[in-house]
């Protein structure tokens, strides 16, 4: 019971930290290109990870862990940050946050495929109902919706679920912060050249909010959040604790409205609430 409680506590802290990711990314792409933002946040976080690994003298991962670390890197270091940054050039952060309702389903699917978990049949019923609600919302918003933005968000969610599940399974052996640190370092040979090639031609027009957004996604979204999130998934169960993401749309919508002054339509709130209800019941049968 103590380990389960610890899993939920760590998972909740991770969700709270991740809730600021999309609003921060939305602000940051106002000053940086999507490619530079993706590469810069990965390089900054990798420097932090390398420093911590060196200070605590962590052993290198074994060769048979490299494939899993590569999957984590593709999913949460490169794929999700890049695709969401591209999506947020077409849609608002408030709209994109609704897609986070798909993350519990995506994570649960990969928990079965990669983590060996077996949720009950009723879990899948409620998980699919929640996902259908998200899809219906995205398709019913008429002219305010960007098909390109929505498709980019769906792809981002798939890769993120894969990275979450793979990283959580690997965290049982290596530890949560060690997994994200090694995954970040694995991406450095790709991210450094991309950062150099997409280096802004001028820095004078980049506003303070854009810098703050870059700092947040680099330090908190790309490193600190994963310390708690991977630990929570590893201890409490990937599919089960993954359902805590039901809270992320609420936190994210609140941040988008309060900090970015973005309009949050009642239909968006209703869709998010229905998704949260479905995921809540899915959690009970995980």
Secondary structure, 3 states (H helix, E strand, C coil): CHHHHHHHHHHHHHHHHHCCHHHHHHHHCCCCCHHHHHHHHHHHHHHHHHHHHHHCCCCCCCHHHHHHHHHHHHHHHHHHHHHHHHHCCCCCHHHHHHHHHHHHHHHHHHHHHCCCCCCCHHHHHHHHHHHHHHHHHHHCCHHHCCHHHHHHHHHHHHHHHHHHHHHHHHHHHHCHHHHHHHHHHHHHHHHHHHHHHCCCCCCCCCCHHHHHHHHHHHHHHHHHHHHHHHHHHHHHCHHHHHHHHHHHHHHHHHHHHHHCCCCCCHHHHHHHHHHHHHHHHHHHCC
